[in-house]
Amino acid sequence: MATNGMGRNLESFVKQQIEGAQKRFEGLESEAGKVLRTLKARSRGPAREVEKLLGQINSDALLENPKVKELGRKATQVSSELRKRLDGFQTKAVEAVGVASQAQVKELNRELSRLSKKLDQILPPSVKKVTSRGTNRVSAP
């Protein structure tokens, strides 16, 4: 009976964690939608200007036009900003779920490897033989 109670508590805890993660995902989804709408609105004006310029000027002269150069810089900035925000949302989503990111897994594997090497240097050969039979090392994915 005691294990039944623990099972229910565990089930309740997991359910609460999932509900919390779902709420965080909904918030992230809402924020991502706002960012996307903002970026779409910001891109409409420059897109119209580019279309207008393309219709008026040949390609060689177009590339020398200061407005085109400025629009190119703006497009690059918006693209960079969008990438950064999407990366941030991805990171937040991974953190909300409680799963380690690839960078975190790589760092943990580096640390395990470093500690393993230190242990190999410290432990006498007789202990190494005994411990090497019973342990499996974690390898990088």
C-alpha positions as a Markdown table, in Angstrom:
| # | Residue | x | y | z |
|---|---|---|---|---|
| 1 | Met | 0.0 | 0.0 | 0.0 |
| 2 | Ala | 2.8 | 2.4 | 0.7 |
| 3 | Thr | 4.1 | 2.0 | -2.8 |
| 4 | Asn | 0.6 | 2.8 | -4.2 |
| 5 | Gly | 0.7 | 6.1 | -2.3 |
| 6 | Met | 4.2 | 6.9 | -3.6 |
| 7 | Gly | 3.0 | 6.0 | -7.1 |
| 8 | Arg | 0.2 | 8.4 | -6.9 |
| 9 | Asn | 2.4 | 11.1 | -5.5 |
| 10 | Leu | 4.9 | 10.5 | -8.3 |
| 11 | Glu | 2.1 | 10.5 | -10.9 |
| 12 | Ser | 0.7 | 13.8 | -9.4 |
| 13 | Phe | 4.2 | 15.3 | -9.5 |
| 14 | Val | 4.8 | 14.3 | -13.1 |
| 15 | Lys | 1.4 | 15.6 | -14.1 |
| 16 | Gln | 2.1 | 19.0 | -12.4 |
| 17 | Gln | 5.5 | 19.2 | -14.2 |
| 18 | Ile | 3.9 | 18.4 | -17.6 |
| 19 | Glu | 1.2 | 21.0 | -17.0 |
| 20 | Gly | 3.8 | 23.6 | -16.0 |
| 21 | Ala | 5.8 | 22.8 | -19.1 |
| 22 | Gln | 2.7 | 23.1 | -21.3 |
| 23 | Lys | 1.9 | 26.6 | -19.8 |
| 24 | Arg | 5.5 | 27.7 | -20.5 |
| 25 | Phe | 5.3 | 26.4 | -24.0 |
| 26 | Glu | 2.1 | 28.3 | -24.5 |
| 27 | Gly | 3.8 | 31.5 | -23.3 |
| 28 | Leu | 6.7 | 30.9 | -25.6 |
| 29 | Glu | 4.4 | 30.2 | -28.5 |
| 30 | Ser | 2.5 | 33.4 | -27.9 |
| 31 | Glu | 5.8 | 35.4 | -27.7 |
| 32 | Ala | 7.1 | 33.7 | -30.9 |
| 33 | Gly | 3.8 | 34.7 | -32.6 |
| 34 | Lys | 4.2 | 38.3 | -31.6 |
| 35 | Val | 7.8 | 38.4 | -32.8 |
| 36 | Leu | 6.9 | 36.9 | -36.1 |
| 37 | Arg | 4.0 | 39.3 | -36.6 |
| 38 | Thr | 6.3 | 42.2 | -35.8 |
| 39 | Leu | 9.0 | 41.1 | -38.2 |
| 40 | Lys | 6.5 | 40.6 | -40.9 |
| 41 | Ala | 5.1 | 44.1 | -40.4 |
| 42 | Arg | 8.7 | 45.5 | -40.4 |
| 43 | Ser | 9.6 | 43.7 | -43.6 |
| 44 | Arg | 6.6 | 44.9 | -45.7 |
| 45 | Gly | 7.9 | 48.5 | -46.3 |
| 46 | Pro | 11.4 | 47.5 | -47.4 |
| 47 | Ala | 10.0 | 44.7 | -49.6 |
| 48 | Arg | 7.8 | 47.2 | -51.5 |
| 49 | Glu | 10.7 | 49.5 | -52.0 |
| 50 | Val | 12.9 | 46.7 | -53.4 |
| 51 | Glu | 10.1 | 45.7 | -55.8 |
| 52 | Lys | 9.8 | 49.3 | -57.0 |
| 53 | Leu | 13.5 | 49.7 | -57.5 |
| 54 | Leu | 13.8 | 46.4 | -59.4 |
| 55 | Gly | 11.2 | 47.5 | -61.8 |
| 56 | Gln | 13.0 | 50.8 | -62.5 |
| 57 | Ile | 16.7 | 50.1 | -62.7 |
| 58 | Asn | 18.9 | 47.5 | -64.3 |
| 59 | Ser | 20.8 | 45.1 | -62.0 |
| 60 | Asp | 24.2 | 46.8 | -62.3 |
| 61 | Ala | 22.9 | 50.3 | -61.4 |
| 62 | Leu | 20.7 | 48.8 | -58.8 |
| 63 | Leu | 23.6 | 47.3 | -56.8 |
| 64 | Glu | 25.2 | 50.7 | -56.7 |
| 65 | Asn | 22.1 | 52.5 | -55.4 |
| 66 | Pro | 22.5 | 53.7 | -51.8 |
| 67 | Lys | 18.9 | 52.8 | -51.0 |
| 68 | Val | 19.5 | 49.2 | -52.2 |
| 69 | Lys | 22.6 | 49.0 | -50.1 |
| 70 | Glu | 20.7 | 50.3 | -47.0 |
| 71 | Leu | 17.9 | 47.8 | -47.6 |
| 72 | Gly | 20.4 | 45.0 | -47.9 |
| 73 | Arg | 21.9 | 46.0 | -44.5 |
| 74 | Lys | 18.4 | 46.2 | -43.0 |
| 75 | Ala | 17.5 | 42.8 | -44.4 |
| 76 | Thr | 20.7 | 41.3 | -42.9 |
| 77 | Gln | 20.0 | 42.9 | -39.5 |
| 78 | Val | 16.4 | 41.6 | -39.5 |
| 79 | Ser | 17.6 | 38.1 | -40.5 |
| 80 | Ser | 20.2 | 38.1 | -37.8 |
| 81 | Glu | 17.7 | 39.3 | -35.2 |
| 82 | Leu | 15.2 | 36.6 | -36.2 |
| 83 | Arg | 17.9 | 33.9 | -35.9 |
| 84 | Lys | 18.9 | 35.1 | -32.4 |
| 85 | Arg | 15.3 | 35.2 | -31.2 |
| 86 | Leu | 14.5 | 31.8 | -32.6 |
| 87 | Asp | 17.6 | 30.3 | -31.0 |
| 88 | Gly | 16.5 | 31.9 | -27.8 |
| 89 | Phe | 13.1 | 30.3 | -28.1 |
| 90 | Gln | 14.6 | 27.0 | -28.8 |
| 91 | Thr | 16.9 | 27.2 | -25.8 |
| 92 | Lys | 13.9 | 28.3 | -23.6 |
| 93 | Ala | 11.8 | 25.3 | -24.9 |
| 94 | Val | 14.6 | 22.9 | -24.1 |
| 95 | Glu | 15.0 | 24.4 | -20.7 |
| 96 | Ala | 11.3 | 24.3 | -20.0 |
| 97 | Val | 11.2 | 20.5 | -20.8 |
| 98 | Gly | 14.2 | 20.0 | -18.5 |
| 99 | Val | 16.3 | 18.2 | -21.2 |
| 100 | Ala | 20.0 | 19.0 | -21.5 |
| 101 | Ser | 21.0 | 20.9 | -24.7 |
| 102 | Gln | 23.6 | 19.5 | -27.1 |
| 103 | Ala | 26.1 | 22.0 | -25.7 |
| 104 | Gln | 25.4 | 20.9 | -22.1 |
| 105 | Val | 25.8 | 17.2 | -23.1 |
| 106 | Lys | 29.1 | 18.0 | -24.9 |
| 107 | Glu | 30.3 | 19.9 | -21.8 |
| 108 | Leu | 29.4 | 17.1 | -19.5 |
| 109 | Asn | 31.1 | 14.5 | -21.7 |
| 110 | Arg | 34.3 | 16.7 | -21.8 |
| 111 | Glu | 34.2 | 17.0 | -18.0 |
| 112 | Leu | 33.7 | 13.2 | -17.6 |
| 113 | Ser | 36.6 | 12.6 | -19.9 |
| 114 | Arg | 38.8 | 15.0 | -18.0 |
| 115 | Leu | 37.9 | 13.5 | -14.7 |
| 116 | Ser | 38.4 | 10.0 | -16.0 |
| 117 | Lys | 41.9 | 10.9 | -17.2 |
| 118 | Lys | 42.7 | 12.4 | -13.8 |
| 119 | Leu | 41.5 | 9.2 | -12.1 |
| 120 | Asp | 43.6 | 7.1 | -14.5 |
| 121 | Gln | 46.7 | 9.1 | -13.4 |
| 122 | Ile | 45.9 | 8.9 | -9.7 |
| 123 | Leu | 44.7 | 5.3 | -9.3 |
| 124 | Pro | 47.4 | 2.6 | -8.9 |
| 125 | Pro | 47.4 | -0.2 | -11.7 |
| 126 | Ser | 45.8 | -2.8 | -9.4 |
| 127 | Val | 42.7 | -0.6 | -8.7 |
| 128 | Lys | 42.4 | 0.3 | -12.4 |
| 129 | Lys | 42.1 | -3.4 | -13.4 |
| 130 | Val | 39.3 | -4.0 | -10.9 |
| 131 | Thr | 37.3 | -0.8 | -11.7 |
| 132 | Ser | 37.7 | -1.1 | -15.5 |
| 133 | Arg | 35.8 | -4.3 | -15.5 |
| 134 | Gly | 32.7 | -2.9 | -13.8 |
| 135 | Thr | 32.4 | 0.6 | -15.4 |
| 136 | Asn | 31.2 | 1.7 | -18.7 |
| 137 | Arg | 32.3 | 5.1 | -19.9 |
| 138 | Val | 29.9 | 7.6 | -21.5 |
| 139 | Ser | 30.8 | 8.4 | -25.0 |
| 140 | Ala | 30.0 | 11.6 | -26.9 |
| 141 | Pro | 27.0 | 11.3 | -29.3 |
